[in-house]
């Protein structure tokens, strides 16, 4: 089976190479048969890589410890869920998984565009398969997942204990789906540059294919925060870790692109800028993958040092150089169709939004890379911690939050003074009294006060947008208010789905602001003792020991009450994984709408006492609620309306079915 997997990987390299060659030759020679052969070769590459992944999963489930990857990342005692997740728990398996997901994206792009974007498709397939070719090269020559050992150990080391959590079966695949999927809009951008078809067609395709990975990546980042919150035992969910940052950076670039393309669609402006953003997003995904797999950054979830770094440097250099040369050669075709007419306009708001997003992006990148650069040039490793990131990014993020609400209040082209007064009067009239109420309530932290006030401002702006649109439809269509609201949101999914995403950002900022009011306390208790913390009373019962084949567990029983009323029994624990000889913390959380009571068992002493640490985290559940709303709103925004589905069907029907899709025959023109 292992030999079959390795042979399938070798054939995958051949199939990807054929897809590149056939697609390029077919496009240049205007031979539809070659183009179809390129697509068929790409589908063969998908099938072969799927076989290779299936073989590696088979090795994991059958405990074939002669395979080095299996021995290092699994063992017999691991539950089935973590055996599945061990595929992406190690270096070579994760790279294979990266390439496999890219192949699935490639297949989806081919199948969804059988009759659309035919002039672009050869170059789209070529670009996607070139990226896939690179990752197959990595697996064959730098990180072989099928490498055999000269002996067969009795058992494996097992998955890293920190990764043995149910969220690790979901969080990494979502991040991969996000990072990998950014290759598709990049491929459409490169295809548009090569063919000089730089009208709205490529932009619409790129937008739809950007929304999908952007949603996956955003959801993956938030799930990663949840994993860190419940697994790492430090009371928080975002610590500006290098691996976290490497995923956040391309998400920020993708967010800037999704906002700025609206200006190009509406006014024909920012054509060069949008192309730069789509290239930047792709390159940052490759760069982030390089950071986490080369071993040059330290993180609880980075991979160990390996020899994949030079491969990434060469590939990334070629991607940047090739994209830059191609873009510079097409500047004449990317002239703007109109100019900025006024600084008080929606175009200006979108531009400022872009600059703020890129400002945060480069601040995060600088803070992430500075320790690496410092060590390289001075042999001295300097740590850049959360204070730097917070000091730089919090003010920028607050400006971004303001623009989230204020942007829709500006008109396209120019906004009159009368329109400004009319649109801003109510949001400001609601936000200023809210700020006074917060001051009276005791909020003295400057950034927290500004953030909460802006949350009120943005929520009012969004509510007004929904209300005005609903009333206008109610009057024009004669519908009830609720019916008009539903029809409005259903027929304008892109616009109002975007507003719902902005509302999700308000919830996220509320949750982030809650950190300013966190209460932290460390204490020691003997059995039967109690302690008062804020409104809570903690009573320590006992520590219970348990054991299974994978680990031993020490669990403390804690009764939690508030103002004399029993709330729940908390069960914080310490796990000891036998194979890895490593301890981890299992936190216990009492959660309410207002706050979380977050309890950690630090350890036990010989005198029978146990040390605990508590964090009371206000508003933290707004982060998780905002994450859920973000995903649902993004899905709503990208889901096609009935009109869009009808137009797509008409477009497909207007293009004749090209023969030979499966076997590469036929000679229909590529411009069909």
C-alpha positions as CSV (number, residue, x, y, z in Angstrom):
1,X,0.0,0.0,0.0
2,X,2.8,2.4,0.9
3,X,4.5,1.8,-2.5
4,X,1.2,2.4,-4.2
5,X,0.9,5.7,-2.4
6,X,4.4,6.8,-3.3
7,X,3.9,5.7,-6.9
8,X,0.6,7.7,-7.1
9,X,2.5,10.8,-5.8
10,X,5.0,10.4,-8.6
11,X,2.3,10.0,-11.2
12,X,0.6,13.1,-9.7
13,X,3.7,15.1,-10.6
14,X,3.5,13.9,-14.2
15,X,-0.2,14.6,-14.4
16,X,0.2,18.1,-13.0
17,X,3.1,18.8,-15.4
18,X,1.0,17.5,-18.4
19,X,-1.9,19.8,-17.3
20,X,0.5,22.8,-17.3
21,X,2.0,21.9,-20.7
22,X,-1.3,21.0,-22.4
23,X,-3.1,24.1,-21.1
24,X,-0.4,26.5,-22.2
25,X,0.0,24.9,-25.6
26,X,-3.7,24.8,-26.2
27,X,-4.1,28.4,-25.3
28,X,-1.2,29.5,-27.5
29,X,-2.2,27.3,-30.5
30,X,-6.0,28.0,-30.1
31,X,-6.5,24.2,-29.9
32,X,-9.6,23.3,-27.8
33,X,-8.6,19.6,-27.8
34,X,-5.3,20.5,-26.0
35,X,-7.1,22.7,-23.6
36,X,-9.5,19.9,-22.7
37,X,-6.6,17.5,-22.4
38,X,-5.0,19.9,-19.9
39,X,-8.2,20.0,-17.9
40,X,-8.4,16.2,-18.0
41,X,-4.8,15.9,-16.9
42,X,-5.7,18.2,-14.0
43,X,-8.6,15.9,-13.0
44,X,-6.2,13.0,-13.2
45,X,-3.9,14.9,-10.9
46,X,-6.8,15.3,-8.5
47,X,-7.6,11.6,-8.6
48,X,-4.0,10.4,-8.1
49,X,-3.4,12.8,-5.2
50,X,-6.7,11.6,-3.6
51,X,-5.3,8.1,-3.9
52,X,-2.1,9.1,-2.2
53,X,-4.0,10.8,0.7
54,X,-6.2,7.7,1.1
55,X,-3.1,5.5,1.3
56,X,-1.6,7.6,4.0
57,X,-4.8,7.6,6.0
58,X,-4.9,3.8,5.6
59,X,-1.4,3.6,7.0
60,X,-2.5,5.7,10.0
61,X,-5.6,3.6,10.7
62,X,-3.8,0.3,10.3
63,X,-0.9,1.5,12.5
64,X,1.8,0.9,9.9
65,X,4.6,2.2,12.0
66,X,7.2,1.3,9.5
67,X,6.2,4.6,7.9
68,X,8.1,7.4,9.7
69,X,5.2,9.9,9.5
70,X,2.8,7.3,11.0
71,X,5.2,6.5,13.8
72,X,5.8,10.1,14.7
73,X,2.2,11.3,14.6
74,X,0.0,8.5,15.8
75,X,-0.1,5.6,18.2
76,X,-2.5,2.7,19.0
77,X,-4.1,4.4,22.0
78,X,-5.2,7.5,20.1
79,X,-9.0,7.9,19.6
80,X,-10.2,7.7,16.0
81,X,-10.9,11.4,15.7
82,X,-7.3,12.2,16.4
83,X,-6.1,9.5,14.1
84,X,-7.9,11.3,11.3
85,X,-6.5,14.7,12.4
86,X,-2.9,13.3,12.6
87,X,-2.8,13.6,8.8
88,X,-2.3,17.4,9.2
89,X,-0.5,17.1,12.5
90,X,2.9,16.6,11.0
91,X,5.1,18.3,8.4
92,X,4.9,15.9,5.4
93,X,1.3,15.0,6.0
94,X,0.2,18.6,6.3
95,X,2.0,19.5,3.0
96,X,0.3,16.6,1.3
97,X,-3.1,17.7,2.7
98,X,-2.4,21.3,1.5
99,X,-1.7,20.0,-2.1
100,X,-4.8,17.7,-2.0
101,X,-7.1,20.6,-1.0
102,X,-5.6,22.6,-3.8
103,X,-6.4,19.8,-6.2
104,X,-10.0,19.7,-5.0
105,X,-10.3,23.5,-5.6
106,X,-8.8,22.9,-9.1
107,X,-11.4,20.2,-9.9
108,X,-14.2,22.5,-8.6
109,X,-13.0,25.4,-10.8
110,X,-12.8,23.2,-13.9
111,X,-16.3,21.6,-13.3
112,X,-18.0,24.9,-12.6
113,X,-16.5,26.6,-15.6
114,X,-17.1,24.0,-18.3
115,X,-18.9,26.7,-20.4
116,X,-17.8,29.9,-18.8
117,X,-14.6,32.0,-18.9
118,X,-13.2,29.7,-21.7
119,X,-10.5,32.2,-22.7
120,X,-9.3,32.4,-19.1
121,X,-9.6,28.8,-18.1
122,X,-6.4,27.4,-19.7
123,X,-4.3,29.9,-17.8
124,X,-6.3,29.4,-14.6
125,X,-5.7,25.6,-14.8
126,X,-2.0,26.2,-15.6
127,X,-1.5,28.5,-12.6
128,X,-3.4,26.2,-10.2
129,X,-1.5,23.2,-11.4
130,X,1.8,25.0,-11.2
131,X,1.2,25.7,-7.5
132,X,0.1,22.1,-7.0
133,X,3.2,20.9,-8.9
134,X,5.4,22.8,-6.4
135,X,3.7,21.1,-3.4
136,X,4.1,17.7,-5.0
137,X,7.8,18.5,-5.5
138,X,8.0,19.3,-1.7
139,X,6.5,16.0,-0.8
140,X,8.7,14.0,-3.1
141,X,12.1,15.7,-2.5
142,X,11.8,17.4,0.9
143,X,9.0,16.0,3.1
144,X,8.1,12.5,1.9
145,X,5.0,11.3,3.8
146,X,5.7,7.7,2.7
147,X,9.3,7.5,3.9
148,X,10.0,4.1,5.5
149,X,12.2,3.4,8.6
150,X,14.7,0.5,8.7
151,X,12.9,-1.0,11.7
152,X,9.3,-1.2,12.8
153,X,8.6,0.2,16.3
154,X,6.1,-1.5,18.6
155,X,4.1,1.8,18.9
156,X,4.2,5.3,17.7
157,X,4.8,8.6,19.5
158,X,1.3,9.9,19.0
159,X,-0.1,13.2,18.0
160,X,1.2,16.3,20.0
161,X,-1.0,16.4,23.1
162,X,-1.9,20.0,22.5
163,X,-3.4,19.0,19.3
164,X,-5.6,16.3,20.8
165,X,-8.7,18.3,21.1
166,X,-11.9,18.0,19.0
167,X,-11.5,21.5,17.5
168,X,-8.2,20.3,15.9
169,X,-10.3,18.1,13.7
170,X,-12.0,21.3,12.3
171,X,-9.7,24.3,12.9
172,X,-6.7,23.3,10.7
173,X,-8.8,22.1,7.7
174,X,-10.7,25.4,7.8
175,X,-7.4,27.3,7.8
176,X,-6.1,25.2,5.0
177,X,-9.3,25.7,2.9
178,X,-8.8,29.4,3.4
179,X,-5.1,29.6,2.6
180,X,-5.2,27.1,-0.3
181,X,-8.4,28.7,-1.8
182,X,-6.7,32.1,-2.2
183,X,-4.9,30.5,-5.1
184,X,-8.1,30.5,-7.2
185,X,-8.7,34.3,-7.4
186,X,-4.9,34.7,-8.0
187,X,-5.2,32.2,-10.9
188,X,-8.0,34.2,-12.5
189,X,-6.0,37.4,-12.0
190,X,-3.0,35.9,-13.8
191,X,-5.2,34.6,-16.6
192,X,-6.8,38.0,-17.1
193,X,-3.3,39.6,-17.3
194,X,-2.0,37.1,-19.8
195,X,-5.1,37.3,-22.0
196,X,-5.6,41.1,-21.5
197,X,-9.2,40.3,-20.7
198,X,-9.3,42.8,-17.8
199,X,-13.0,43.6,-17.9
200,X,-15.4,42.8,-15.1
201,X,-15.6,39.1,-16.0
202,X,-12.4,38.1,-14.2
203,X,-13.3,40.3,-11.3
204,X,-16.7,38.7,-10.8
205,X,-15.1,35.3,-10.9
206,X,-12.3,36.3,-8.5
207,X,-14.7,37.9,-6.1
208,X,-16.8,34.7,-5.8
209,X,-13.8,32.5,-5.4
210,X,-12.2,35.0,-2.9
211,X,-15.3,35.0,-0.7
212,X,-15.2,31.2,-0.2
213,X,-11.7,30.9,1.2
214,X,-12.0,34.3,2.9
215,X,-14.9,32.9,4.9
216,X,-13.1,29.6,5.6
217,X,-10.0,31.5,6.8
218,X,-12.0,33.9,9.0
219,X,-13.9,31.0,10.5
220,X,-10.7,29.0,11.0
221,X,-9.0,31.9,12.8
222,X,-12.0,32.3,15.2
223,X,-12.1,28.5,15.8
224,X,-8.3,28.7,16.5
225,X,-9.1,31.3,19.1
226,X,-11.6,29.0,20.7
227,X,-9.1,26.1,20.7
228,X,-6.5,28.3,22.4
229,X,-9.1,29.5,24.9
230,X,-10.1,26.1,26.1
231,X,-6.8,24.1,25.5
232,X,-3.8,26.3,26.3
233,X,-5.0,27.4,29.7
234,X,-3.8,31.0,29.7
235,X,-7.2,32.7,29.9
236,X,-7.1,34.3,26.4
237,X,-7.9,33.4,22.8
238,X,-5.4,35.5,20.8
239,X,-1.8,36.0,21.8
240,X,-0.3,37.3,18.5
241,X,1.4,34.0,18.1
242,X,3.5,33.8,14.8
243,X,1.3,31.0,13.5
244,X,-1.8,32.9,14.3
245,X,-0.4,36.0,12.5
246,X,0.6,34.0,9.4
247,X,-3.0,33.2,8.8
248,X,-4.4,36.6,9.8
249,X,-2.1,38.5,7.4
250,X,-3.6,37.0,4.1
251,X,-7.1,37.4,5.5
252,X,-6.5,41.1,6.0
253,X,-5.2,41.4,2.4
254,X,-8.3,39.4,1.1
255,X,-10.6,41.7,3.1
256,X,-9.0,44.8,1.5
257,X,-9.5,43.2,-2.0
258,X,-13.2,42.4,-1.3
259,X,-13.8,46.1,-0.4
260,X,-11.8,47.7,-3.2
261,X,-13.2,45.7,-6.0
262,X,-16.5,47.5,-5.4
263,X,-14.9,50.7,-6.5
264,X,-13.7,49.0,-9.7
265,X,-17.1,47.5,-10.4
266,X,-18.9,50.8,-9.7
267,X,-16.5,53.4,-11.1
268,X,-13.8,51.5,-13.1
269,X,-11.1,52.7,-10.7
270,X,-8.3,50.9,-8.8
271,X,-7.7,48.3,-11.5
272,X,-3.9,48.1,-10.8
273,X,-4.5,48.2,-7.1
274,X,-7.0,45.3,-7.2
275,X,-4.6,43.2,-9.2
276,X,-1.8,44.0,-6.7
277,X,-4.1,42.9,-3.8
278,X,-5.0,39.6,-5.4
279,X,-1.3,38.8,-6.1
280,X,-0.4,40.0,-2.6
281,X,-3.0,37.8,-0.9
282,X,-1.7,34.7,-2.8
283,X,1.9,35.4,-2.0
284,X,1.1,36.0,1.7
285,X,-0.6,32.6,1.8
286,X,2.6,31.0,0.5
287,X,4.7,33.1,2.8
288,X,2.6,32.1,5.8
289,X,2.9,28.5,4.9
290,X,6.7,28.9,4.6
291,X,6.8,30.6,8.1
292,X,5.0,27.8,9.9
293,X,6.9,25.0,8.1
294,X,10.4,26.2,7.9
295,X,11.0,26.3,11.7
296,X,12.2,29.9,11.6
297,X,9.5,31.0,14.1
298,X,8.8,29.6,17.5
299,X,5.2,28.7,18.3
300,X,3.2,26.1,20.2
301,X,1.7,25.0,16.9
302,X,4.6,25.6,14.4
303,X,6.3,22.6,12.8
304,X,9.9,21.6,13.6
305,X,12.8,22.8,11.5
306,X,13.1,21.1,8.2
307,X,14.7,21.5,4.7
308,X,11.5,22.8,3.0
309,X,12.5,26.5,3.6
310,X,14.8,26.9,0.5
311,X,12.1,25.4,-1.8
312,X,9.6,27.9,-0.5
313,X,12.0,30.8,-0.9
314,X,12.7,29.9,-4.6
315,X,9.0,29.4,-5.4
316,X,7.9,32.5,-3.7
317,X,10.6,34.5,-5.4
318,X,9.5,33.2,-8.8
319,X,5.9,33.9,-8.1
320,X,6.6,37.5,-7.0
321,X,8.9,38.2,-9.9
322,X,6.7,36.6,-12.6
323,X,3.6,38.4,-11.3
324,X,5.3,41.7,-11.1
325,X,6.7,41.5,-14.6
326,X,3.4,40.5,-16.0
327,X,1.6,43.3,-14.1
328,X,4.1,45.9,-15.3
329,X,3.7,44.8,-18.9
330,X,-0.1,45.3,-18.7
331,X,-0.2,48.7,-17.0
332,X,-1.5,50.2,-20.2
333,X,-4.5,47.9,-20.2
334,X,-5.3,48.8,-16.6
335,X,-6.1,52.5,-17.0
336,X,-8.8,53.8,-14.7
337,X,-12.0,54.8,-16.3
338,X,-12.8,57.6,-13.9
339,X,-11.1,59.6,-11.2
340,X,-11.7,60.5,-7.6
341,X,-14.1,63.4,-7.7
342,X,-14.3,64.3,-4.0
343,X,-12.6,63.4,-0.8
344,X,-16.0,63.2,0.9
345,X,-17.3,60.2,-0.9
346,X,-17.7,56.4,-0.5
347,X,-14.7,55.9,-2.7
348,X,-12.5,57.7,-0.2
349,X,-14.0,55.7,2.7
350,X,-13.1,52.4,0.9
351,X,-9.6,53.7,0.1
352,X,-9.1,54.6,3.8
353,X,-10.4,51.2,4.7
354,X,-7.8,49.6,2.5
355,X,-5.0,51.6,3.9
356,X,-6.0,50.8,7.5
357,X,-6.2,47.1,6.7
358,X,-2.8,47.2,5.1
359,X,-1.4,49.2,8.0
360,X,-2.5,46.5,10.4
361,X,-1.2,43.9,8.0
362,X,2.3,45.3,7.8
363,X,2.4,46.0,11.6
364,X,1.6,42.4,12.2
365,X,4.1,41.2,9.7
366,X,6.8,43.4,11.1
367,X,6.2,42.2,14.7
368,X,6.2,38.6,13.5
369,X,9.4,38.9,11.4
370,X,11.4,41.2,13.7
371,X,12.7,38.4,16.0
372,X,13.8,36.4,13.0
373,X,15.6,39.4,11.4
374,X,17.1,40.4,14.6
375,X,18.5,36.9,15.2
376,X,19.8,36.7,11.6
377,X,21.7,40.0,11.6
378,X,22.7,40.4,15.3
379,X,22.7,36.8,16.6
380,X,20.4,38.2,19.4
381,X,16.8,36.9,19.6
382,X,14.4,39.7,20.6
383,X,10.8,38.8,21.5
384,X,8.0,40.9,20.3
385,X,5.0,40.4,22.5
386,X,1.3,41.4,22.6
387,X,2.0,44.9,24.0
388,X,3.6,45.9,20.7
389,X,0.8,44.5,18.6
390,X,-1.9,46.0,20.8
391,X,-0.2,49.4,21.0
392,X,0.0,49.7,17.2
393,X,-3.1,47.9,16.0
394,X,-5.8,48.9,18.6
395,X,-5.9,52.6,17.3
396,X,-6.0,51.4,13.7
397,X,-8.7,48.8,14.4
398,X,-10.8,51.5,16.1
399,X,-10.6,53.7,12.9
400,X,-11.6,50.6,10.9
401,X,-14.5,50.0,13.2
402,X,-15.7,53.6,12.6
403,X,-15.4,53.1,8.8
404,X,-17.5,49.9,9.1
405,X,-20.5,52.1,10.1
406,X,-19.6,55.4,8.4
407,X,-18.7,54.0,5.0
408,X,-22.3,53.4,3.8
409,X,-23.4,56.8,5.0
410,X,-21.3,58.5,2.2
411,X,-22.5,58.7,-1.3
412,X,-20.7,57.6,-4.5
413,X,-18.7,60.4,-6.3
414,X,-19.4,63.1,-3.7
415,X,-21.5,63.7,-0.6
416,X,-23.3,67.0,0.0
417,X,-23.2,68.8,3.3
418,X,-26.9,68.3,3.7
419,X,-26.6,64.5,3.1
420,X,-23.8,64.3,5.7
421,X,-25.9,66.0,8.3
422,X,-28.9,63.9,7.6
423,X,-27.0,60.6,7.6
424,X,-24.8,61.2,10.6
425,X,-27.3,62.9,12.8
426,X,-29.0,59.9,14.4
427,X,-25.8,57.7,14.8
428,X,-24.0,60.5,16.5
429,X,-27.1,61.4,18.5
430,X,-27.2,57.8,19.8
431,X,-23.5,57.3,20.3
432,X,-22.7,60.4,22.4
433,X,-25.3,59.7,25.1
434,X,-24.1,56.1,25.2
435,X,-20.6,57.4,25.8
436,X,-21.9,59.5,28.7
437,X,-23.7,56.6,30.2
438,X,-20.6,54.5,30.0
439,X,-18.6,57.2,31.8
440,X,-21.2,57.4,34.5
441,X,-21.2,53.5,34.8
442,X,-17.4,53.7,35.5
443,X,-15.7,52.9,32.2
444,X,-12.5,54.9,32.4
445,X,-10.2,53.0,30.1
446,X,-9.8,55.3,27.0
447,X,-9.7,52.6,24.3
448,X,-12.5,50.6,25.9
449,X,-14.7,53.7,26.1
450,X,-14.0,54.6,22.4
451,X,-14.6,51.0,21.3
452,X,-17.9,50.6,23.1
453,X,-19.1,54.0,21.8
454,X,-18.1,53.1,18.3
455,X,-20.0,49.8,18.6
456,X,-23.1,51.8,19.4
457,X,-22.4,54.1,16.5
458,X,-21.9,51.3,14.0
459,X,-24.9,49.4,15.2
460,X,-27.1,52.5,14.7
461,X,-25.7,53.1,11.2
462,X,-26.4,49.5,10.2
463,X,-29.9,49.5,11.7
464,X,-30.7,52.7,9.8
465,X,-29.5,51.1,6.5
466,X,-31.8,48.1,7.1
467,X,-34.7,50.3,8.1
468,X,-34.4,52.8,5.2
469,X,-34.2,50.0,2.7
470,X,-37.1,48.2,4.3
471,X,-39.4,51.3,4.4
472,X,-38.5,52.1,0.7
473,X,-39.5,48.6,-0.4
474,X,-42.5,48.6,1.9
475,X,-43.9,51.7,0.1
476,X,-42.9,50.5,-3.4
477,X,-44.2,46.9,-3.1
478,X,-47.0,47.3,-0.6
479,X,-45.6,44.7,1.7
480,X,-45.6,44.4,5.5
481,X,-42.5,45.6,7.3
482,X,-41.2,42.1,8.1
483,X,-42.0,40.8,4.6
484,X,-40.3,43.8,3.0
485,X,-37.2,43.3,5.3
486,X,-37.0,39.6,4.3
487,X,-37.4,40.4,0.6
488,X,-34.8,43.2,0.8
489,X,-32.2,41.0,2.4
490,X,-32.9,38.1,0.1
491,X,-32.8,40.1,-3.2
492,X,-29.7,42.2,-2.2
493,X,-27.7,39.5,-0.5
494,X,-24.3,40.9,-1.4
495,X,-25.1,44.3,0.1
496,X,-27.0,43.3,3.2
497,X,-24.9,40.2,3.8
498,X,-22.0,42.6,3.9
499,X,-23.8,44.7,6.5
500,X,-24.4,41.5,8.6
501,X,-20.7,40.8,8.4
502,X,-20.1,44.3,9.7
503,X,-22.6,43.6,12.6
504,X,-20.5,40.5,13.3
505,X,-17.5,42.7,13.5
506,X,-19.3,44.8,16.1
507,X,-19.9,41.7,18.2
508,X,-16.2,40.8,17.9
509,X,-15.1,44.2,19.0
510,X,-17.4,44.0,22.0
511,X,-15.8,40.8,22.9
512,X,-12.3,42.2,22.4
513,X,-13.1,45.2,24.6
514,X,-14.1,42.9,27.4
515,X,-10.4,42.1,27.9
516,X,-10.0,45.6,29.4
517,X,-12.1,44.5,32.4
518,X,-10.7,41.0,33.0
519,X,-10.2,39.9,36.6
520,X,-7.3,37.5,37.3
521,X,-6.5,35.8,40.6
522,X,-4.2,32.9,41.7
523,X,-4.9,31.1,45.0
524,X,-4.2,27.8,46.9
525,X,-6.9,25.7,48.6
526,X,-7.0,22.6,50.8
527,X,-9.9,20.2,50.6
528,X,-13.1,21.8,51.9
529,X,-11.8,25.4,51.8
530,X,-13.5,28.3,50.0
531,X,-12.5,31.6,48.6
532,X,-14.5,34.6,47.4
533,X,-13.6,36.2,44.0
534,X,-15.8,39.1,42.9
535,X,-19.4,37.9,43.2
536,X,-18.3,34.2,43.1
537,X,-17.5,31.7,45.9
538,X,-15.2,28.8,45.0
539,X,-15.3,25.7,47.3
540,X,-12.6,23.0,46.7
541,X,-13.8,19.4,47.0
542,X,-11.2,16.8,46.1
543,X,-8.8,15.6,43.3
544,X,-9.7,12.4,41.5
545,X,-7.2,10.3,39.5
546,X,-8.2,8.3,36.4
547,X,-6.3,6.5,33.7
548,X,-6.7,5.1,30.2
549,X,-4.3,3.7,27.6
550,X,-3.5,7.2,26.3
551,X,-3.1,9.3,29.5
552,X,-3.6,9.7,33.2
553,X,-5.9,12.5,34.4
554,X,-6.0,14.4,37.7
555,X,-9.4,16.2,38.0
556,X,-10.3,18.7,40.7
557,X,-13.9,19.1,41.9
558,X,-14.9,22.7,42.5
559,X,-18.3,24.0,43.6
560,X,-19.1,27.5,42.2
561,X,-21.8,29.7,43.6
562,X,-22.7,33.4,43.3
563,X,-24.3,35.4,46.1
564,X,-25.2,32.1,47.8
565,X,-26.8,30.5,44.8
566,X,-25.2,27.3,43.5
567,X,-24.2,27.6,39.8
568,X,-22.3,24.4,38.8
569,X,-19.5,22.0,39.6
570,X,-16.3,22.9,37.7
571,X,-13.8,20.1,36.8
572,X,-10.4,21.5,35.9
573,X,-7.8,18.8,35.2
574,X,-4.2,18.0,34.4
575,X,-3.5,15.4,31.8
576,X,-0.3,13.4,31.5
577,X,0.3,11.7,28.1
578,X,2.3,8.6,28.6
579,X,3.9,8.2,25.2
580,X,5.1,11.8,24.9
581,X,5.7,12.2,28.7
582,X,4.0,15.6,28.5
583,X,1.5,17.4,30.7
584,X,-1.4,19.5,29.5
585,X,-4.1,21.6,31.2
586,X,-7.8,21.1,30.8
587,X,-9.6,24.3,31.9
588,X,-13.2,24.3,33.2
589,X,-15.5,27.2,32.3
590,X,-18.8,28.5,33.7
591,X,-20.2,30.6,30.9
592,X,-23.0,33.2,31.0
593,X,-24.1,36.0,28.7
594,X,-22.2,38.5,30.8
595,X,-18.9,36.7,31.4
596,X,-16.9,33.5,31.7
597,X,-15.6,32.2,35.0
598,X,-12.4,30.5,33.7
599,X,-10.7,28.1,36.1
600,X,-7.3,26.4,35.8
601,X,-5.7,23.8,38.0
602,X,-2.1,24.7,38.2
603,X,-0.9,21.8,40.2
604,X,-0.9,20.0,43.6
605,X,1.5,20.0,46.5
606,X,2.7,17.3,48.9
607,X,0.8,18.9,51.7
608,X,-2.5,18.2,50.0
609,X,-3.1,21.7,48.8
610,X,-3.9,22.6,45.2
611,X,-3.1,25.7,43.3
612,X,-5.6,27.3,41.0
613,X,-5.8,30.3,38.7
614,X,-9.0,32.2,37.8
615,X,-9.8,34.6,34.9
616,X,-13.2,36.3,34.9
617,X,-13.6,37.3,31.2
618,X,-16.5,39.8,30.6
619,X,-18.2,39.8,27.1
620,X,-16.0,37.0,25.8
621,X,-19.0,35.2,24.4
622,X,-19.6,38.1,22.0
623,X,-16.4,36.8,20.3
624,X,-18.0,33.4,19.7
625,X,-21.4,34.9,18.7
626,X,-19.7,37.3,16.3
627,X,-17.8,34.4,14.8
628,X,-21.0,32.4,14.1
629,X,-22.7,35.5,12.7
630,X,-19.6,36.2,10.5
631,X,-19.7,32.7,8.9
632,X,-23.5,32.8,8.4
633,X,-23.5,36.3,7.0
634,X,-20.6,35.6,4.6
635,X,-22.4,32.5,3.4
636,X,-25.6,34.5,2.8
637,X,-23.6,37.2,0.9
638,X,-22.0,34.7,-1.4
639,X,-25.1,32.6,-2.0
640,X,-26.5,33.4,-5.4
641,X,-30.0,35.0,-5.6
642,X,-32.7,33.5,-7.9
643,X,-31.9,36.2,-10.5
644,X,-28.2,35.4,-10.4
645,X,-28.9,31.7,-10.8
646,X,-31.2,32.5,-13.8
647,X,-28.6,34.7,-15.5
648,X,-25.9,32.0,-15.0
649,X,-28.2,29.4,-16.5
650,X,-28.9,31.7,-19.5
651,X,-25.2,32.3,-19.9
652,X,-24.4,28.6,-19.9
653,X,-27.2,27.9,-22.3
654,X,-25.9,30.5,-24.8
655,X,-22.5,28.7,-25.0
656,X,-22.6,25.5,-27.1
657,X,-21.6,22.3,-25.4
658,X,-18.0,21.6,-26.3
659,X,-17.2,18.0,-27.4
660,X,-14.6,15.9,-25.9
661,X,-14.6,17.1,-22.3
662,X,-13.6,13.7,-21.0
663,X,-11.2,12.7,-23.7
664,X,-9.8,15.9,-25.1
665,X,-11.3,15.7,-28.6
666,X,-13.0,18.5,-30.5
667,X,-11.9,21.9,-31.8
668,X,-14.3,24.5,-30.6
669,X,-12.8,28.0,-30.5
670,X,-11.3,29.1,-27.1
671,X,-13.3,32.3,-27.1
672,X,-16.6,30.5,-27.0
